[in-house]
């Protein structure tokens, strides 16, 4: 056990004395979390929608109910324009984010079952346009639904449906807001952007620290130190265990620094289950160690191992959404086969306080991946330490 302790201790000292390792593994992830999280996590302001209403018909009551609904105040601010020219000038000049012109015969078309439409004037921001269109299309859809019901039930669509259209929108408001901003409809899921990128870059740099296991063995092999260690009258397994322990200790300190600093300085909420978060970090580090040793057993050299592992780490981070949050369903399915996916998803569940069973599912899958990778790595260990190659 003494040789295990000394190997782990001096291996750890070797890592922390390397200033470039400290900067890359500790400072760089914190910088990336700050830059991406701050740039993308700002809360979206309510969209300013200006309306020029040329219609004086009976649908005005429903429109007033709609635009005055307090439930929409966090998503849209409505204002009125006196003329079409006033509407255009305000949208073009930045006084409004989106414009709507309601034709003079709108109420008449609604009551007669005709094709009643609003003319839209989108602003320069695509996201604000999507939010405005989502709200307005939902309202128009509620009018159409009320109109259809009125035709079927009474044989005509009249003013009696005006109130029901507005009420239909109000009662279904949760459906509208859930698809706009935040919540499950956000591209980051139920967490904020800075939480999302804190999790993804924590995992990415844990993978890189795990790569050090293979690189240190290959470095000692190339310098001749490994041959002297291998010839010592000590159990080789204890020496190897010491090397791996030093990596795990460094990864634990790395995780603690990233989590504590981002929590205290950036305000990242990691959730209240720190024990499970530590398990996720430990399993991710074990996966990285196993993967790096497998690559080293194939590549044989330090440079080749570093190149292959770095490429895989970046690729897994990309496929799991670590660089672009929403890559589409096809890429997401491919990303679900990566270490990053299960680690980041599990951390996200811890952050938003999801049920324990979902968290333990992710932990179980990570544990299975780590077990498989470490088993293969140990079986191929002779290829890594072989002095003939």
C-alpha positions, 0 to 999 in steps of 0.5 A: 500500500505504501507504493500506491500512496507514494505513486498517487502523491507524486503523480498528483504533485506532477500535475499541479506543478505543470502550470499549463495543465492548471490553466487549461483544466481549471481556468479555461472551463470557467472562462468558457462558462462565463462567456457562453453563459453570459452571452446566451442566458439573458432573459428575453424582454417582452416583444413590443407589438404595435397594432393599427386597427382599422376595424370598428366592428364587434370583434374589437371587444375580443381584441381588447380582452386579448391585448389586456390579458395580464398573463401575456404581460411577460411576453408581449407589450401591445400598443396602438398606431393611428395610421398604417404609416405610423405603424410602418415608421415605428417598426422600421425605426425600432419603436416596435418589434412587430406590427399588425394591421387589422383590415376594416372588414375583419369583424364582417369576415369573421361573422360571415365565415370568410377568410379573415386575416391580419397583415403582419410587419415583422421586425429585424429580430427573428426570435422576437418575430417568432414569439409575436407570431406564436402569440398572435396565431394562437389568438387567431386560431381561437377565433377560428375555433369559436367561429367553426363551433358557432357555425356548426351549433347555430348555423352562423358565426356572430358576435356571441362568439367574440367573448368565447374566443378570448376566453378560449385563449385565456384558458389555453394560455399555458399551451401558448407560453410553454412554447415561447421562452423558458421552461421545457420549450427552451433549447436548453431544456429546463435550465438556463444557458449558463447552467447548461454550459456549466454542465457541458464544459465541466464534463468536457474538461473532465474528459481531458483530465482523464486523458492524462492517465494514458499520456503520463504512462506513455510519457514515462514509457518514452523516457524510460521511467516506466521500464524501471518502475516495471522492474521494481520488486513491487506489485505492478497493479499498485503502481498503476492504481497509484497513477490512476488515483492521482488522476481521480484526485485531480479530477475531483479538485477540478470539479470542486473548483469549477462547481464552487467558483461558478456557483459563488461568482456566476450564480450557477444553481447546481441543485441541492444533491451534491452527492449525486453530482460528485458521483456523476463527476467521478464516473465521467472521470473513470470513463475518460481514463478507460477510454484514454487507456484503450486509445493508448493501447492502439495508438502506442505513442503519446502524440497519436493518443492525444490527437485521437482522444482530443478529436473524440472529446470535441466530437462527443461534446458537439454531438451531445449539444455542448457547442450548439444546444439544439442540433435537431432530433437526428444529431440528438439520437447520435449524441445519446451514444456519447459519454457527454450526453448521459453526464450532461443530461444527468447534471441537468436533471439534478439542476432542475430537481427532477425525480430521483429515479431519472437521475439514478437512471443516468448514473446507472448508464454512466456506471455501465459505460465506465465499467465496460471501458475500464474492463477493456482498458485493464485487459489491454494494459499490457499493450500500453506498458509494453516496452517493445513498442 
